[in-house]
Amino acid sequence: MSTLRSPATDGNDLGPNARGDHRLSMTAVVVDRYGSPDVLRVETLTPPIVADDAALVQVRAATLCKGDVHLLTGRPHALRLAGYGLRRPAHRVPGQSLAGWVRAVGRNVTGLRVGQEVFGLVHGGAFAEFAVVPADHLVPMPANRRAEQAAALPSSGLTALQALRNAGQLQSGQRALINGASGGVGTLAVQIAKALGAEVTAVCSGRNVATITALGADRVVDYQQEDVARCGLSHDVILDLVGNRPPSDWLPLMTRDGVFVSGSAGPGGDWVGPLVWMARVAAVGALSRRRMTPFLMRPNRPDLLTLGSLLERGQVLPVIDRRFSLAQTADAYRRLMEGHAQGTSVITMPSDAA
């Protein structure tokens, strides 16, 4: 358990340009090898040292997404070759999306202040009481929203926003189809598409229909009862977050100038599966002369600010599946991997449990 309290009560314990204080401790989830959630454990560590262009954040809430599962299991293996750790995870403390208080800033940081509530994205380290986050990956948290809502935005929200607005070039008055609408990215994609002025068709299982309808989807297709290919509508943007059917199956559901955006790795195995899937998407696009593209999210501060504004205005409100303590992080992973999570799973910190 951390020895620090809220910045609102005890000020800047670490100093505005602190490099870390080895007298302090924090609770963190750690992983030393790839594997199932069983390889995760909770330890007491020294808080990380603040880099010159970063801030030390006292984490109030962190969220779990599918990307965290890939980084835990090391699958697909292409991730390991892409710099995420060949034999073991590159980051001993997992977790990417968080919200909390700024406790200290590096000497080159000017846009953040100690005690400020922020949310953002880090390449590992969010599942701990303290995390060092690049300053350009942090933005102010809306004062009228909870930390767990803000923490749900960075990874999943950036993916949904960039896939629809950038890759899909979704415009007001167009039709969008979201395949996999009930997950962390999907629930945000439905709302972001509506905020962009689109008419939305959402595909999910029957148990999630009521939730997705409440998010504003114009029509919801229960894939257990209905084949979306028979919905009889053409869409300007199709965002596939599942990869559960061949890319060519989506062609009849696209307008002539429509865009198919693949946000999933698709089937094909742990080694070359993602590359095969990307090649299939590109090949179908070339043969059909349609715009079909794989998609990868790129973190940036302007888009985080956009998400914060959408959250503040209530145009995007993350769906929280369940809340887990830091000690229950492995259970959160299992729930997500078993396909039971509806929306986003939140990891709450001991210092924010009350």
Residue pairs with C-beta under 8 A, 6 or more apart in sequence:
1 25
1 27
1 129
1 350
1 351
2 24
2 25
2 26
2 27
2 58
2 129
2 130
2 350
2 351
3 24
3 25
4 10
4 13
4 24
4 58
4 103
4 351
5 351
6 101
6 351
7 58
7 101
7 102
7 103
7 114
7 115
8 115
11 114
11 115
12 103
12 104
12 114
12 115
13 21
13 103
14 20
14 21
14 50
14 56
14 103
14 104
15 104
16 104
16 105
16 114
17 50
17 104
17 105
17 106
17 107
18 50
18 56
18 103
18 104
19 49
19 50
20 46
20 47
20 48
20 49
20 50
20 56
21 47
22 46
24 46
24 47
25 44
25 45
25 46
25 47
26 44
26 45
26 46
26 47
26 128
26 129
26 130
27 42
27 43
27 44
27 45
27 128
27 129
27 326
27 349
27 350
28 42
28 43
28 44
28 45
28 93
28 127
28 128
28 129
28 326
29 40
29 41
29 42
29 93
29 94
29 95
29 127
29 128
29 326
29 329
30 40
30 41
30 42
30 43
30 45
30 92
30 93
31 39
31 40
31 41
31 72
31 89
31 92
31 93
31 94
32 39
32 88
32 89
32 92
33 39
33 87
33 88
33 89
34 72
34 73
34 74
34 75
34 85
34 88
34 89
35 72
35 73
36 72
36 73
37 72
37 329
37 330
37 331
37 333
37 334
37 337
38 330
39 72
40 72
40 94
40 329
40 330
40 333
42 326
42 327
42 329
45 93
45 128
47 56
47 129
47 130
48 56
48 125
48 130
48 131
48 132
49 132
50 56
50 104
50 105
50 106
50 132
51 106
51 132
51 134
52 106
52 107
52 108
52 109
53 106
53 108
53 109
53 134
53 135
53 136
54 105
54 106
54 109
54 132
54 133
54 134
54 135
55 102
55 103
55 104
55 105
55 106
55 109
55 112
55 118
55 132
55 133
55 135
55 138
56 102
56 103
56 104
56 105
56 130
56 131
56 132
57 98
57 100
57 101
57 102
57 103
57 118
57 120
57 130
57 131
57 132
57 133
57 138
58 100
58 101
58 102
58 103
58 129
58 130
58 351
59 98
59 99
59 100
59 126
59 128
59 129
59 130
59 131
59 349
59 352
60 98
60 99
60 100
60 101
60 147
60 148
60 151
60 348
60 349
60 351
60 352
61 98
61 99
61 100
61 146
61 147
61 148
61 150
61 151
61 346
61 347
61 348
61 349
61 352
62 95
62 97
62 98
62 99
62 126
62 127
62 151
62 346
62 347
62 349
63 97
63 98
63 148
63 151
63 152
63 155
63 156
63 184
63 344
63 345
63 346
63 347
64 95
64 184
64 329
64 332
64 333
64 336
64 344
64 345
64 346
64 347
65 96
65 97
65 155
65 156
65 184
65 185
65 336
65 344
66 183
66 184
66 185
66 336
67 96
67 155
68 94
68 95
68 96
68 333
68 336
69 333
69 336
69 337
70 76
70 79
71 79
71 84
71 89
71 91
71 94
71 124
72 89
72 94
72 333
74 80
74 84
74 85
74 89
75 270
76 265
76 269
76 270
76 271
76 273
76 274
77 270
77 271
78 271
78 272
78 274
78 275
80 86
80 87
83 90
84 90
85 91
89 124
90 124
91 123
91 124
91 125
92 124
93 124
93 125
93 126
93 127
93 128
93 131
94 124
94 125
94 126
94 127
95 122
95 124
95 125
95 126
95 127
95 128
95 131
95 347
96 121
96 122
96 123
96 124
96 126
96 154
96 155
97 119
97 120
97 121
97 126
97 151
97 152
97 153
97 154
97 155
97 156
98 119
98 120
98 121
98 122
98 126
98 131
98 133
98 151
98 154
99 117
99 118
99 119
99 120
99 141
99 147
99 148
99 150
99 151
100 117
100 118
100 119
100 131
100 147
100 349
100 352
101 115
101 116
101 117
101 118
102 112
102 113
102 114
102 115
102 116
102 117
102 118
102 138
103 114
103 130
104 114
105 112
105 113
105 114
105 135
106 135
108 135
109 135
111 135
112 118
112 135
112 138
116 140
117 140
117 141
117 143
117 147
118 138
118 139
118 140
118 141
119 138
119 139
119 141
119 147
119 150
119 151
119 153
119 154
119 304
119 308
120 133
120 137
120 138
120 139
120 154
120 304
121 133
121 137
121 154
121 155
121 158
121 299
121 304
122 131
122 132
122 133
122 134
122 137
125 131
125 132
125 133
126 347
127 326
127 329
127 347
128 326
129 326
129 349
129 350
129 351
136 300
136 301
137 154
137 299
137 301
137 304
138 301
138 304
139 301
139 304
139 305
139 308
140 308
141 147
141 150
141 308
142 150
142 308
142 311
142 312
144 312
145 311
145 312
147 352
148 318
148 320
148 323
148 346
148 348
149 311
149 317
149 318
149 320
150 308
150 311
151 346
152 184
152 188
152 318
152 320
152 343
152 344
152 346
153 188
153 304
153 307
153 308
153 311
153 316
153 318
154 299
154 304
154 307
155 297
156 184
156 185
156 188
156 318
156 344
157 188
157 192
157 307
157 316
157 318
158 297
158 298
158 299
158 300
158 303
158 304
158 307
159 185
159 263
159 295
159 297
160 185
160 186
160 188
160 189
160 192
160 239
161 188
161 192
161 303
161 306
161 307
162 295
162 297
162 298
162 303
163 189
163 239
163 261
163 263
163 295
163 297
164 170
164 176
164 189
164 192
164 193
164 196
164 198
164 237
164 239
164 261
165 192
165 196
167 259
167 261
167 293
167 295
168 176
168 236
168 237
168 239
168 259
168 261
169 237
169 259
170 176
170 193
170 196
170 198
170 236
170 237
171 196
171 197
171 198
171 236
172 196
172 197
172 198
173 197
173 198
173 199
174 197
174 198
174 199
174 235
174 236
174 237
175 198
175 199
175 200
175 201
175 233
175 234
175 235
175 236
175 237
175 255
176 193
176 198
176 199
176 200
176 201
176 235
176 236
176 237
176 238
176 239
177 200
177 201
177 202
177 203
177 228
177 235
177 237
177 238
177 239
177 253
178 186
178 189
178 190
178 193
178 200
178 201
178 202
178 203
178 217
178 239
178 241
179 203
179 228
179 238
179 239
179 240
179 241
179 242
179 244
180 186
180 203
180 204
180 240
180 241
180 242
180 264
181 187
181 189
181 190
181 202
181 203
181 204
181 208
181 212
181 217
181 220
181 241
182 204
182 205
182 208
182 211
182 212
182 342
182 343
183 241
183 341
183 342
183 343
184 318
184 341
184 343
184 344
184 345
185 241
185 263
186 202
186 204
186 241
187 211
187 212
187 215
187 318
187 319
187 342
187 343
187 344
188 316
188 318
189 239
189 241
190 200
190 202
190 212
190 215
190 216
190 217
191 215
191 216
191 310
191 315
191 316
191 317
192 310
192 316
193 200
193 237
194 200
194 215
194 216
194 217
194 315
195 310
195 315
195 316
198 236
198 237
199 218
200 216
200 217
200 218
200 219
201 217
201 218
201 219
201 220
201 221
201 228
201 231
201 233
201 235
202 212
202 215
202 217
202 219
202 220
202 221
203 220
203 221
203 223
203 228
204 212
204 220
204 221
204 222
204 223
205 222
205 223
205 224
206 222
206 224
206 225
207 342
208 342
209 220
209 222
211 319
211 342
211 343
212 220
213 220
215 319
219 231
221 228
221 231
228 253
229 249
229 252
229 253
231 253
233 253
234 253
234 254
234 255
234 258
235 253
235 254
235 255
235 258
236 254
236 255
236 257
236 258
236 259
237 258
237 259
237 261
238 250
238 253
238 254
238 258
238 259
238 260
238 261
239 261
239 263
240 247
240 250
240 260
240 261
240 262
240 263
240 264
241 263
241 264
242 264
243 262
243 264
243 265
243 266
243 267
243 277
246 280
246 284
247 260
247 262
247 280
247 281
247 284
247 285
247 292
248 284
248 288
250 260
251 284
251 288
251 290
254 260
254 290
257 291
258 290
258 291
259 291
259 292
259 293
260 281
260 285
260 290
260 291
260 292
260 293
261 293
261 295
262 277
262 278
262 281
262 292
262 293
262 294
262 295
263 295
264 277
265 273
265 274
265 277
266 273
266 274
266 276
266 277
266 280
266 281
267 273
267 277
268 274
268 276
268 277
269 276
277 294
278 294
281 292
281 293
281 294
282 292
282 293
282 294
284 290
284 292
285 291
285 292
285 293
307 316
310 316
311 317
311 318
318 343
318 344
319 342
319 343
319 344
320 343
320 344
320 346
321 335
321 341
321 342
321 343
321 344
321 345
321 346
322 332
322 335
322 341
322 345
322 346
323 345
323 346
323 347
323 348
324 331
324 332
324 345
324 346
324 347
324 348
325 347
325 348
325 350
325 353
326 347
326 348
326 349
326 350
328 347
329 347
332 345
332 347
335 341
335 345
336 345
